[in-house]
Amino acid sequence: MNRRTAAELNRRMLENLKANRTDLASREIKIPAESFQSLEQLARERVSLFINTPQPVAFAGELTAPNSYLTLDILDTPVLLTRDEGGALHAFINACAHRGAPVASGSGHARALVCPFHGWSFTTAGRLRGRPADACFDAATPDTDLHPLPVCARFGIVVVGLGPAITQTQVDNSLLEIAEDLDALGLANFRVLDRREYRVAANWKLVNDLSLESYHFAALHRDSVAQMLSPSAVFDTFERHSRWAFPLKSIEGLTEMPEEEWPESLQGSCTYTLYPGVMLLINALGAQMIRAEPGAHPGESVVSYIGMHDPQSDPQAARQAYEFGGDVFAQEDLPMAEACQRGIGASHRDLPLGRNEPLLQFWHQLWDKASN
């Protein structure tokens, strides 16, 4: 984050903290309970917000070396990310051109990707490299290579297009509205710590809601996050993206010094939400990505939690911060999302979003507009 942005956010957070307030929306709104229960709504969301929208799926630092690869399941689509011998990034359907079996699993490094079914092999650029009994088949064509997907790595974030109508230009431009902020974060230089995956018995929007308001800090995170962070948040929107920052309690110390002597870094935590709803959690030691996508039913979601560390920070301290945040997320946030899903399913009551939950309002209105 550049010094100017950090100073502006520090100033606004400090003002909110001193006034015991948070940024507000203009009014309360209600979200229909149907939004978290409807099969028809889920089907529309899968198409409009996921299949037909470029997807931020990984950090570029998860695969950096030539001939490295990373496999992902994105909305039931097996995806293979690679760096070829020259280091160029590629994305493919992780399916052999012969019978559709996966040609890689997990992550790692390999000069050749070999299908375990019949032994067809492919380069990390996706081209057919060899096949047993080659003379029994017609000459190789592009149809015998891996099926490519549009992909880019801008600002240290890998974005992929799943739907056949998504163009490379759409993928390249998907983060432009928030480019200045993302570029200043330096995520392209960050290095991977770990990746966790969860299957959660809650709607994907309920999982995302956890990272879009600080109203719950004092109750749900009373003995964890609330010990360090204040809920006196500030927020900004960038067309389809958003930024949410909330201060460390220690920010009060800035009141004792002139602003020109303030630290250059953000005195708190910042969450960027990238359309259609991928969280980037930024702190002094590194970054985390939380990606929630729909499951097969409205009350199911698949969630990834990926940790990176700033190479200028202490890797051990960065890992501790990642694990602390991940444990809070897994042990406090996700069980609450599942409990909310059960409660909504039992009561069928619409949900009020208060003036103190402005980003929840922004994102639910955005999702609703895109899928209805």
FIVO-587631 format. One record per residue (C-alpha): chain; x, y, z negated; residue number from 0. Coordinates in nm, 3 decimals. Layout:
<nodes>
NODE  chaine       px       py       pz  num
NODE       A        X        Y        Z  NUM
...
</nodes>
This chain:
<nodes>
NODE  chaine       px       py       pz  num
NODE       A    0.000    0.000    0.000    0
NODE       A    0.146    0.338    0.093    1
NODE       A    0.217    0.596   -0.175    2
NODE       A   -0.056    0.837   -0.060    3
NODE       A   -0.330    0.572   -0.077    4
NODE       A   -0.206    0.440   -0.413    5
NODE       A   -0.202    0.792   -0.561    6
NODE       A   -0.554    0.864   -0.435    7
NODE       A   -0.691    0.540   -0.577    8
NODE       A   -0.505    0.587   -0.907    9
NODE       A   -0.654    0.934   -0.939   10
NODE       A   -1.009    0.814   -0.871   11
NODE       A   -0.978    0.509   -1.098   12
NODE       A   -0.841    0.722   -1.381   13
NODE       A   -1.128    0.970   -1.345   14
NODE       A   -1.381    0.686   -1.361   15
NODE       A   -1.208    0.530   -1.660   16
NODE       A   -1.201    0.857   -1.855   17
NODE       A   -1.570    0.914   -1.775   18
NODE       A   -1.660    0.550   -1.857   19
NODE       A   -1.824    0.505   -1.517   20
NODE       A   -1.789    0.321   -1.186   21
NODE       A   -1.868    0.422   -0.828   22
NODE       A   -2.242    0.392   -0.766   23
NODE       A   -2.490    0.329   -0.486   24
NODE       A   -2.779    0.569   -0.436   25
NODE       A   -3.048    0.327   -0.557   26
NODE       A   -3.126   -0.030   -0.658   27
NODE       A   -3.219   -0.275   -0.382   28
NODE       A   -3.352   -0.631   -0.384   29
NODE       A   -3.222   -0.941   -0.206   30
NODE       A   -3.481   -1.210   -0.120   31
NODE       A   -3.426   -1.542   -0.295   32
NODE       A   -3.481   -1.695    0.049   33
NODE       A   -3.140   -1.558    0.151   34
NODE       A   -2.975   -1.827   -0.063   35
NODE       A   -3.220   -2.112    0.009   36
NODE       A   -3.338   -2.101    0.369   37
NODE       A   -3.211   -2.355    0.622   38
NODE       A   -3.319   -2.121    0.902   39
NODE       A   -3.125   -1.832    0.748   40
NODE       A   -2.819   -2.055    0.706   41
NODE       A   -2.834   -2.163    1.071   42
NODE       A   -2.846   -1.802    1.187   43
NODE       A   -2.555   -1.708    0.961   44
NODE       A   -2.341   -1.996    1.084   45
NODE       A   -2.382   -1.878    1.443   46
NODE       A   -2.374   -1.500    1.405   47
NODE       A   -2.126   -1.460    1.119   48
NODE       A   -1.894   -1.756    1.180   49
NODE       A   -1.916   -1.924    1.522   50
NODE       A   -1.956   -1.597    1.715   51
NODE       A   -1.729   -1.383    1.493   52
NODE       A   -1.347   -1.391    1.474   53
NODE       A   -1.243   -1.557    1.148   54
NODE       A   -0.954   -1.460    0.917   55
NODE       A   -0.839   -1.806    0.808   56
NODE       A   -0.482   -1.793    0.676   57
NODE       A   -0.178   -1.583    0.599   58
NODE       A    0.087   -1.568    0.869   59
NODE       A    0.338   -1.662    0.599   60
NODE       A    0.181   -2.007    0.567   61
NODE       A    0.366   -2.106    0.883   62
NODE       A    0.672   -1.907    0.979   63
NODE       A    0.937   -2.141    1.121   64
NODE       A    0.952   -2.271    1.480   65
NODE       A    0.769   -2.605    1.515   66
NODE       A    0.572   -2.553    1.193   67
NODE       A    0.203   -2.640    1.174   68
NODE       A   -0.100   -2.606    0.947   69
NODE       A   -0.430   -2.792    0.980   70
NODE       A   -0.761   -2.648    0.862   71
NODE       A   -1.128   -2.740    0.874   72
NODE       A   -1.321   -2.424    0.959   73
NODE       A   -1.697   -2.463    0.961   74
NODE       A   -1.663   -2.836    1.042   75
NODE       A   -1.421   -2.758    1.325   76
NODE       A   -1.078   -2.923    1.295   77
NODE       A   -0.827   -2.646    1.370   78
NODE       A   -0.453   -2.678    1.422   79
NODE       A   -0.226   -2.373    1.388   80
NODE       A    0.130   -2.404    1.518   81
NODE       A    0.446   -2.211    1.584   82
NODE       A    0.613   -2.342    1.899   83
NODE       A    0.987   -2.379    1.950   84
NODE       A    1.017   -2.008    2.020   85
NODE       A    0.810   -1.911    1.714   86
NODE       A    0.497   -1.807    1.907   87
NODE       A    0.166   -1.868    1.727   88
NODE       A   -0.098   -2.101    1.874   89
NODE       A   -0.436   -2.238    1.766   90
NODE       A   -0.600   -2.554    1.897   91
NODE       A   -0.885   -2.788    1.827   92
NODE       A   -0.708   -3.059    1.627   93
NODE       A   -0.819   -3.334    1.863   94
NODE       A   -0.623   -3.555    2.101   95
NODE       A   -0.724   -3.515    2.466   96
NODE       A   -0.763   -3.895    2.493   97
NODE       A   -1.018   -3.989    2.225   98
NODE       A   -1.043   -3.684    2.000   99
NODE       A   -0.845   -3.815    1.703  100
NODE       A   -0.650   -3.553    1.503  101
NODE       A   -0.288   -3.509    1.610  102
NODE       A   -0.172   -3.361    1.278  103
NODE       A   -0.275   -3.346    0.914  104
NODE       A   -0.179   -3.120    0.628  105
NODE       A    0.114   -2.892    0.706  106
NODE       A    0.479   -2.931    0.791  107
NODE       A    0.734   -2.922    1.074  108
NODE       A    0.750   -3.144    1.380  109
NODE       A    0.895   -3.126    1.733  110
NODE       A    0.611   -3.348    1.853  111
NODE       A    0.252   -3.394    1.732  112
NODE       A    0.160   -3.760    1.773  113
NODE       A   -0.192   -3.901    1.777  114
NODE       A   -0.210   -4.201    1.539  115
NODE       A   -0.472   -4.378    1.755  116
NODE       A   -0.292   -4.445    2.085  117
NODE       A    0.034   -4.255    2.044  118
NODE       A   -0.023   -3.963    2.279  119
NODE       A    0.218   -3.686    2.183  120
NODE       A    0.202   -3.309    2.228  121
NODE       A    0.443   -3.020    2.191  122
NODE       A    0.375   -2.751    1.931  123
NODE       A    0.275   -2.533    2.230  124
NODE       A   -0.008   -2.781    2.289  125
NODE       A    0.118   -2.947    2.607  126
NODE       A    0.104   -3.320    2.665  127
NODE       A    0.454   -3.448    2.593  128
NODE       A    0.414   -3.819    2.656  129
NODE       A    0.174   -4.115    2.642  130
NODE       A    0.214   -4.489    2.637  131
NODE       A    0.121   -4.659    2.966  132
NODE       A    0.140   -4.325    3.146  133
NODE       A    0.113   -4.496    3.487  134
NODE       A   -0.238   -4.614    3.400  135
NODE       A   -0.368   -4.255    3.401  136
NODE       A   -0.400   -3.981    3.657  137
NODE       A   -0.137   -3.708    3.658  138
NODE       A   -0.142   -3.472    3.360  139
NODE       A   -0.350   -3.153    3.396  140
NODE       A   -0.445   -2.873    3.156  141
NODE       A   -0.731   -3.100    3.045  142
NODE       A   -0.477   -3.341    2.896  143
NODE       A   -0.326   -3.066    2.681  144
NODE       A   -0.468   -2.967    2.342  145
NODE       A   -0.777   -2.744    2.359  146
NODE       A   -0.662   -2.385    2.284  147
NODE       A   -0.845   -2.127    2.073  148
NODE       A   -0.790   -1.750    2.075  149
NODE       A   -0.564   -1.657    1.783  150
NODE       A   -0.354   -1.369    1.657  151
NODE       A   -0.149   -1.281    1.351  152
NODE       A   -0.181   -0.909    1.284  153
NODE       A   -0.090   -0.743    0.955  154
NODE       A    0.018   -1.085    0.825  155
NODE       A   -0.331   -1.236    0.864  156
NODE       A   -0.416   -1.517    1.107  157
NODE       A   -0.748   -1.468    1.288  158
NODE       A   -0.905   -1.742    1.502  159
NODE       A   -1.205   -1.751    1.737  160
NODE       A   -1.416   -2.066    1.718  161
NODE       A   -1.702   -1.997    1.957  162
NODE       A   -1.658   -2.037    2.335  163
NODE       A   -1.778   -1.680    2.391  164
NODE       A   -1.511   -1.521    2.168  165
NODE       A   -1.236   -1.354    2.370  166
NODE       A   -0.871   -1.299    2.286  167
NODE       A   -0.938   -0.925    2.284  168
NODE       A   -1.210   -0.964    2.019  169
NODE       A   -0.970   -1.164    1.801  170
NODE       A   -0.689   -0.911    1.852  171
NODE       A   -0.915   -0.617    1.760  172
NODE       A   -1.113   -0.771    1.474  173
NODE       A   -0.925   -0.584    1.197  174
NODE       A   -0.861   -0.252    1.372  175
NODE       A   -1.104   -0.049    1.157  176
NODE       A   -0.889   -0.116    0.851  177
NODE       A   -0.554   -0.140    1.029  178
NODE       A   -0.380    0.148    0.849  179
NODE       A   -0.441   -0.001    0.506  180
NODE       A   -0.355   -0.357    0.607  181
NODE       A   -0.038   -0.254    0.786  182
NODE       A    0.087   -0.073    0.476  183
NODE       A    0.052   -0.388    0.262  184
NODE       A    0.343   -0.564    0.436  185
NODE       A    0.170   -0.903    0.421  186
NODE       A    0.367   -1.031    0.720  187
NODE       A    0.670   -1.057    0.492  188
NODE       A    0.492   -1.245    0.211  189
NODE       A    0.565   -1.613    0.154  190
NODE       A    0.329   -1.892    0.060  191
NODE       A    0.283   -2.021   -0.295  192
NODE       A   -0.007   -2.266   -0.266  193
NODE       A   -0.347   -2.334   -0.113  194
NODE       A   -0.643   -2.473   -0.310  195
NODE       A   -0.971   -2.601   -0.165  196
NODE       A   -1.308   -2.632   -0.341  197
NODE       A   -1.649   -2.769   -0.252  198
NODE       A   -1.902   -2.561   -0.443  199
NODE       A   -2.272   -2.629   -0.507  200
NODE       A   -2.367   -2.268   -0.432  201
NODE       A   -2.449   -2.056   -0.130  202
NODE       A   -2.143   -1.899    0.033  203
NODE       A   -2.278   -1.549   -0.031  204
NODE       A   -2.303   -1.617   -0.405  205
NODE       A   -1.936   -1.718   -0.403  206
NODE       A   -1.842   -1.399   -0.218  207
NODE       A   -2.051   -1.192   -0.460  208
NODE       A   -1.810   -1.288   -0.738  209
NODE       A   -1.538   -1.074   -0.581  210
NODE       A   -1.755   -0.772   -0.501  211
NODE       A   -1.849   -0.629   -0.841  212
NODE       A   -1.687   -0.565   -1.180  213
NODE       A   -2.017   -0.553   -1.371  214
NODE       A   -1.958   -0.912   -1.485  215
NODE       A   -1.611   -0.853   -1.633  216
NODE       A   -1.722   -0.772   -1.987  217
NODE       A   -1.942   -1.082   -2.022  218
NODE       A   -1.813   -1.362   -1.796  219
NODE       A   -1.443   -1.264   -1.818  220
NODE       A   -1.447   -1.129   -2.172  221
NODE       A   -1.147   -1.340   -2.281  222
NODE       A   -0.954   -1.336   -1.951  223
NODE       A   -0.968   -1.063   -1.686  224
NODE       A   -1.140   -0.810   -1.914  225
NODE       A   -0.842   -0.819   -2.150  226
NODE       A   -0.629   -0.643   -1.885  227
NODE       A   -0.859   -0.478   -1.634  228
NODE       A   -1.127   -0.212   -1.665  229
NODE       A   -1.454   -0.233   -1.466  230
NODE       A   -1.424    0.139   -1.372  231
NODE       A   -1.404    0.056   -1.002  232
NODE       A   -1.384    0.267   -0.688  233
NODE       A   -1.487    0.151   -0.342  234
NODE       A   -1.456    0.254    0.023  235
NODE       A   -1.598    0.107    0.343  236
NODE       A   -1.434    0.089    0.687  237
NODE       A   -1.723    0.015    0.925  238
NODE       A   -1.737   -0.366    0.878  239
NODE       A   -1.469   -0.397    0.606  240
NODE       A   -1.431   -0.268    0.251  241
NODE       A   -1.182   -0.183   -0.022  242
NODE       A   -1.252   -0.220   -0.395  243
NODE       A   -1.002   -0.117   -0.663  244
NODE       A   -1.026   -0.138   -1.040  245
NODE       A   -0.763   -0.022   -1.291  246
NODE       A   -0.541   -0.184   -1.545  247
NODE       A   -0.634   -0.055   -1.889  248
NODE       A   -0.279    0.076   -1.914  249
NODE       A   -0.361    0.334   -1.644  250
NODE       A   -0.464    0.565   -1.928  251
NODE       A   -0.092    0.630   -1.975  252
NODE       A   -0.096    0.838   -1.656  253
NODE       A   -0.287    1.111   -1.839  254
NODE       A    0.033    1.184   -2.034  255
NODE       A    0.246    1.263   -1.727  256
NODE       A    0.227    1.503   -1.431  257
NODE       A    0.092    1.341   -1.116  258
NODE       A    0.420    1.389   -0.927  259
NODE       A    0.582    1.152   -1.180  260
NODE       A    0.321    0.877   -1.143  261
NODE       A    0.440    0.534   -1.022  262
NODE       A    0.424    0.485   -0.647  263
NODE       A    0.226    0.162   -0.679  264
NODE       A   -0.141    0.099   -0.752  265
NODE       A   -0.205    0.078   -1.126  266
NODE       A   -0.465   -0.193   -1.096  267
NODE       A   -0.591   -0.460   -0.859  268
NODE       A   -0.734   -0.409   -0.512  269
NODE       A   -0.965   -0.635   -0.312  270
NODE       A   -1.006   -0.588    0.062  271
NODE       A   -1.304   -0.769    0.213  272
NODE       A   -1.259   -0.849    0.580  273
NODE       A   -1.560   -0.916    0.801  274
NODE       A   -1.747   -1.148    0.779  275
NODE       A   -1.651   -1.175    0.410  276
NODE       A   -1.293   -1.290    0.346  277
NODE       A   -1.133   -1.150    0.032  278
NODE       A   -0.775   -1.023    0.012  279
NODE       A   -0.676   -0.969   -0.352  280
NODE       A   -0.369   -0.747   -0.374  281
NODE       A   -0.154   -0.697   -0.684  282
NODE       A    0.201   -0.590   -0.767  283
NODE       A    0.340   -0.944   -0.730  284
NODE       A    0.165   -1.075   -0.421  285
NODE       A   -0.171   -1.147   -0.264  286
NODE       A   -0.446   -1.406   -0.262  287
NODE       A   -0.706   -1.490    0.000  288
NODE       A   -1.049   -1.624   -0.092  289
NODE       A   -1.247   -1.759    0.200  290
NODE       A   -1.599   -1.898    0.147  291
NODE       A   -1.792   -2.050    0.434  292
NODE       A   -2.131   -2.222    0.456  293
NODE       A   -2.170   -2.590    0.390  294
NODE       A   -2.429   -2.818    0.549  295
NODE       A   -2.708   -2.688    0.323  296
NODE       A   -2.788   -2.345    0.179  297
NODE       A   -2.670   -2.454   -0.166  298
NODE       A   -2.325   -2.568   -0.050  299
NODE       A   -2.007   -2.386    0.041  300
NODE       A   -1.644   -2.463    0.116  301
NODE       A   -1.394   -2.231   -0.051  302
NODE       A   -1.021   -2.176    0.001  303
NODE       A   -0.792   -1.992   -0.243  304
NODE       A   -0.448   -1.917   -0.099  305
NODE       A   -0.160   -1.751   -0.285  306
NODE       A    0.133   -1.553   -0.147  307
NODE       A    0.420   -1.373   -0.314  308
NODE       A    0.590   -1.049   -0.222  309
NODE       A    0.955   -1.139   -0.147  310
NODE       A    1.061   -0.839   -0.357  311
NODE       A    0.881   -0.977   -0.662  312
NODE       A    0.976   -1.257   -0.902  313
NODE       A    0.841   -1.579   -0.742  314
NODE       A    0.780   -1.739   -1.082  315
NODE       A    0.582   -1.439   -1.207  316
NODE       A    0.389   -1.432   -0.878  317
NODE       A    0.304   -1.801   -0.916  318
NODE       A    0.187   -1.746   -1.272  319
NODE       A   -0.039   -1.462   -1.153  320
NODE       A   -0.175   -1.683   -0.873  321
NODE       A   -0.243   -1.970   -1.111  322
NODE       A   -0.402   -1.743   -1.372  323
NODE       A   -0.635   -1.593   -1.111  324
NODE       A   -0.708   -1.934   -0.961  325
NODE       A   -0.791   -2.087   -1.299  326
NODE       A   -1.028   -1.799   -1.384  327
NODE       A   -1.190   -1.837   -1.043  328
NODE       A   -1.229   -2.215   -1.077  329
NODE       A   -1.326   -2.231   -1.444  330
NODE       A   -1.538   -1.917   -1.487  331
NODE       A   -1.652   -1.780   -1.150  332
NODE       A   -1.739   -2.091   -0.950  333
NODE       A   -1.939   -2.266   -1.227  334
NODE       A   -2.139   -1.944   -1.265  335
NODE       A   -2.212   -1.935   -0.890  336
NODE       A   -2.342   -2.293   -0.912  337
NODE       A   -2.557   -2.205   -1.214  338
NODE       A   -2.701   -1.905   -1.027  339
NODE       A   -2.785   -2.124   -0.728  340
NODE       A   -2.982   -2.359   -0.953  341
NODE       A   -3.160   -2.069   -1.119  342
NODE       A   -3.259   -1.906   -0.791  343
NODE       A   -3.382   -2.241   -0.663  344
NODE       A   -3.599   -2.288   -0.970  345
NODE       A   -3.744   -1.937   -0.999  346
NODE       A   -3.759   -1.827   -0.632  347
NODE       A   -3.737   -1.470   -0.759  348
NODE       A   -3.580   -1.192   -0.556  349
NODE       A   -3.256   -1.052   -0.696  350
NODE       A   -3.204   -0.687   -0.794  351
NODE       A   -2.871   -0.530   -0.702  352
NODE       A   -2.812   -0.229   -0.924  353
NODE       A   -2.662    0.108   -0.842  354
NODE       A   -2.345   -0.017   -1.017  355
NODE       A   -2.311   -0.296   -0.756  356
NODE       A   -2.257   -0.083   -0.443  357
NODE       A   -2.037   -0.328   -0.255  358
NODE       A   -2.285   -0.610   -0.308  359
NODE       A   -2.544   -0.386   -0.149  360
NODE       A   -2.314   -0.296    0.142  361
NODE       A   -2.224   -0.657    0.223  362
NODE       A   -2.571   -0.807    0.183  363
NODE       A   -2.714   -0.541    0.413  364
NODE       A   -2.435   -0.608    0.664  365
NODE       A   -2.490   -0.985    0.655  366
NODE       A   -2.867   -0.943    0.681  367
NODE       A   -2.839   -0.710    0.980  368
NODE       A   -2.604   -0.946    1.164  369
NODE       A   -2.809   -1.261    1.111  370
NODE       A   -3.168   -1.138    1.151  371
</nodes>
